[in-house]
Amino acid sequence: MDSMTAKVSLFARAYHTEKDGGNIFYDENAIRLLGADDYRETASNMISGREFFFPGFEGTDEEVLSAIVNRQLAPSVIGRSAFNDECMAKADSCQYIIFGAGYDTYSYSDRHRVERIFEVDLPQVIVDKTAREKAAGLEVVGNRVFVPADLGVKSSFVSGLYDAGFDRSRDVYCSMLGLSYYMTKEAFRNLAADISHLSDDSCTVCFDYPLREGSFETDRNRDLAKACGEEMKAEYDSGEMENLMRECGFEVTDYLDSDMINKRFFSSTGLMKAPEGAAYILAEKK
């Protein structure tokens, strides 16, 4: 059993790399992990849903698909991936935990040479990803291990992480991309608090989150997630997330709103712009 929203994110990365050259975030293994059949099926489903995304849109199937991906689906996925990659380039020689890993492809390249990669997600998603890896002939380059857990349950991942060989005496870098949207505020606070106690030394977290002042694109993504049975559960007022992270023992060292995201990642392309209802944070344990 797969996660539909995670699969759509994988499709967005694959499409961006294949059609647009991955100029913002290049993911050469996305289409291999997704598979040609699922790529075509997802593209066909998007085209069939043109009235949902852009009522009255006039154009070819390829034109409407490009509009759906580049104006609706990809900006949040590509932008946060580029932000995380940029931040992680400064965090070499650490343990890397990918919370809500879904169909992340980092472990097939390990471009930043981390010590060990821990992918945390629901058991059924891990099973599906493993099957896709095998079918695609993808080989793990980094020292990767799966940690099955339901992140909506407090401390669900902690024992599994230590059983998998996590070393609390070593630096740790954590990504939580696209995760906060699907967690209640209480659950996300519990997760941040659990992460803050993981390491005796340096602990860094990178994530995106939804702002209450959304946009047409974020509202459409919310509707799409609900239609996939994965309802978004939280929105945050300006400054609310920074306060939450501070209470959990973190200091925000980088914050990007939509204007900043556009300037840093989308200024060189006219295909995409950052969704107005999202923000990015990099935070370090105090």
LINKA-V360858 format. One record per backbone hydrogen bond with DSSP energy under -1.0 kcal/mol. NH is the residue of the N-H (numbers start at 1). CO is the residue of the C=O. E is the energy in kcal/mol with one decimal. If there is no record, write none. Layout:
nh=[NH;NH]
co=[CO;CO]
e=[E;E]
This chain:
nh=[7;8;9;10;11;12;13;14;15;16;17;18;19;20;22;30;33;34;35;39;40;41;42;43;44;45;46;47;48;49;50;53;54;57;64;65;66;67;68;69;70;71;72;73;74;78;79;80;81;82;83;84;85;86;87;88;89;90;91;95;96;97;98;99;100;101;104;108;109;110;113;115;117;118;119;120;121;126;127;128;129;130;131;132;133;134;135;136;137;138;141;142;144;145;147;149;153;156;161;162;163;164;165;166;170;172;173;174;175;176;179;182;183;188;189;190;191;192;193;194;195;196;198;200;204;205;206;207;209;211;212;214;219;220;221;222;223;224;225;226;227;228;229;230;233;236;240;243;244;245;246;247;248;249;250;251;253;254;256;261;262;263;264;265;266;269;279;280;281;282;283;284;285;286]
co=[3;4;5;6;7;8;9;10;11;12;13;14;15;16;16;27;29;30;31;35;36;37;38;39;40;41;42;43;44;45;47;49;50;54;60;61;62;63;64;65;66;67;68;68;69;74;75;76;77;78;79;80;81;82;83;84;85;87;88;171;116;173;118;175;120;120;101;105;106;106;110;94;143;96;145;98;147;122;123;124;125;126;127;128;129;130;131;132;133;133;107;107;142;117;119;121;150;153;157;158;159;160;162;161;167;202;95;204;97;206;176;179;180;184;185;186;187;188;189;190;191;192;195;168;172;283;174;281;279;277;236;212;215;216;217;218;219;220;221;222;223;224;226;225;181;210;237;239;240;241;242;243;244;246;245;284;282;282;280;257;258;259;260;261;262;266;209;256;207;254;205;251;203;249]
e=[-2.3;-2.4;-2.0;-2.0;-2.4;-2.4;-2.0;-2.3;-3.0;-2.3;-1.9;-2.6;-3.2;-1.2;-2.3;-1.4;-2.3;-2.5;-2.4;-2.3;-2.4;-2.5;-2.7;-2.3;-2.5;-2.4;-2.2;-2.3;-2.4;-1.0;-1.5;-1.9;-3.4;-2.0;-2.4;-2.4;-2.4;-2.0;-2.6;-2.7;-2.8;-2.1;-1.2;-2.1;-3.6;-3.6;-2.4;-1.8;-1.6;-2.4;-2.4;-2.5;-2.3;-2.2;-2.4;-2.9;-1.4;-1.3;-2.3;-2.4;-3.1;-2.5;-3.1;-2.5;-1.5;-1.9;-1.4;-1.7;-2.1;-3.1;-1.8;-2.4;-2.7;-3.0;-2.4;-2.5;-1.3;-2.0;-2.3;-1.9;-2.7;-2.4;-1.9;-2.2;-2.7;-2.1;-2.3;-2.2;-1.1;-2.0;-2.7;-1.6;-1.5;-2.4;-3.0;-2.1;-2.2;-1.9;-2.1;-2.0;-2.5;-1.4;-1.5;-2.0;-1.7;-2.2;-3.1;-3.0;-2.2;-2.5;-1.1;-1.5;-1.2;-2.5;-2.4;-2.4;-2.2;-2.6;-2.4;-2.4;-2.4;-2.0;-1.9;-3.0;-2.2;-2.8;-2.2;-2.2;-2.1;-2.3;-2.2;-1.8;-2.3;-2.2;-2.3;-2.0;-2.1;-2.6;-2.5;-2.0;-2.1;-1.4;-1.6;-2.9;-3.1;-1.8;-2.0;-1.8;-2.2;-2.7;-2.1;-2.3;-1.2;-1.5;-2.7;-3.1;-2.5;-1.7;-2.2;-2.6;-2.5;-2.0;-2.3;-2.7;-1.2;-1.3;-1.9;-2.3;-2.8;-2.5;-2.7;-2.6;-2.8;-2.6]
